[in-house]
C-alpha cells in the first residue's frame, strides 16, 4: 500500500490539475462567446497593389473572418473537456484511497483535520473554524497554525 503522505500529495496535485482545467475551459468558452458575439474572429492582412519597378504602387488592408480559428478553438475545447473528465475520475479514485488511509489513523482529532484539509479541500483557516464547530465548548480553541502544526507533526512521525 502506498505511503499516506504520497497519497495525500497526489490528491492535492490532482485537485489543482482539475481546477486548472476548469479555468482554461472557462477562459476558452468566454473567448468563443466573444468571437461569436462579434460575428467571428476578424483577421487582417496588408497586401501591395502591384509594383512599378521595385516600388509598390500602394498597399491595401484586407479584413475578413477566420472560420479556421473558431474550428480550432472548438477542437481544443473538446479535448480539454475530455481531459477534465479523465482527471475527475482520477481525483475520485484518489479521494477514495485517501479516505481509506485516513480512516486507518487512530487519532480521531488528526483524522478530522486531515479529512477537512484533504478531502473537503478547506484551507487552514477554514479547518480551524470547522474544528472549533465540531469540538464546540472544549476549553481548547483551534487556530490556523495549531491545525497546521498538528498536521505537520503527524506527517513527520509516520
N, C-alpha and C positions, 0 to 999 in steps of 0.2 A: 504494500500500500504506500502511495507517495506521501511525502512529508507534509504535515499540515501547513507549514509556512509556504511551501511551494504551491499547494492548492489555493491558499488564500491569496497569494500573489497573482496566480493565474486568473483567479476570479476578478480581482481589481483590474488587471490588464484587459480582460475580456469586456468588462463594463465600459472601460474607457474606449475601447475599439467600437463598441455598439454606439456610444454617444457620438463619436467622431463620424461614423457612417450616417447617423441620423442628421447631424448638422450638414454634411455635404449634400445629402439628398434634399434637405430643405432649401439650401442655397441654390442648387440646380433647378429645383421646381420654381423658385422665385425668379430666377433668370429666364426660365421658359415662359412664365406668365408675362414678364416684361416684354419679351420678344413677341409673343402673341398679341399683346395689347398694342404694340407698335406696328403690327401688321407684318412682322418678320424682321429678321436681322438685316439691317441696312449695311451694305458694303459699298466702298467707293474706290475708284482707281483713276489715275491720271494717264492719259494717252496723248501722243503727239498727232497733229492733224496731217502731217506729212513733212517732207524736208525739201529744201531747195539748197542743193549742195550739202553742206554739213550743218546748216542751220535749220531748226524746226520752224514750221510755219505758225505754230501755236500749239497750245495744249488745251485739252478738254477734260473735265472730270465726269466720269460715268458713275452713276449711282444705281444700285439695284438691291434686290432682296435675295439673300443666300438661303436656298432651301436645304443645302447640304449641311449647314451648321446646325439647323434645327433637328435634322435627322440624326446627326452625330450626338447631339445633346440627349435625344430620346434613347438612343442605344446606351449611352453612358449611364443614364438614369435607371434603365432596366438592369444593367449589370450591378450597379450599386445596391439596388433593391434585392437582387438575388444574393449578393454577398451579405447584406444585412440579415436576411432570413437564416443563412448558414451560421452567422455569428451569434444570432439569438438562440439557435438550437444549442450551440456550444456553451453559451452562457447558462442556459437552463441546466445542462448536464453538470457544469462546474458548480453551480449553485447547489444542486442536489448532493454532489460529492462533498462540498464544504459543510453543508448541514449535517451530513453523516459524521464527518470528522469532529465538528463542534459538539454534537450530541454525545460523543465519547469522552468529553472532558468532565472530570469530576467536579470541579469548582463551578457552581451554578452562576455565581456573580461574573466570572470570566466568560462563561457560556453566553450570558446575556449581553455582555459588552461586545463579544465577537459577532454575535448574531446582528446586533444593531449596526455595527460598523461594516461588516462584510455582506451580510445577507440583505439587510434593509437599506444599505448604502447611505447611511447617515454620516454627516461629518462629526467631529469630536464634540462640538458644542451641542449638537442635537442628541448625540449619545448621552452626554451628561444630563441633559434635560429629561430624556426618557428614563434614564436610570433613577433620577430623583422622583419621577412619577411612579415608576414601578415599586420603588422601595419606600415611598411615601414618608411616613413620620419617623423614619430612622434618625438617630441623632447625627449620623454622618451625612454630609451633603457631598454629592458628586460634582466635580468640576471637569472642565475640558482636559486639563493637564493630569488630574488624578486618573481619569479613564484611560488616557493615552499611556500613562506610566504603568498602570496595571496590565494593559495590553502588551507593552514592550517587555516588561519583566517576565510575563508568562511566556512570550515567544523566545526570550533569551534562555529560559530554563529548559525548554524542550529541545 
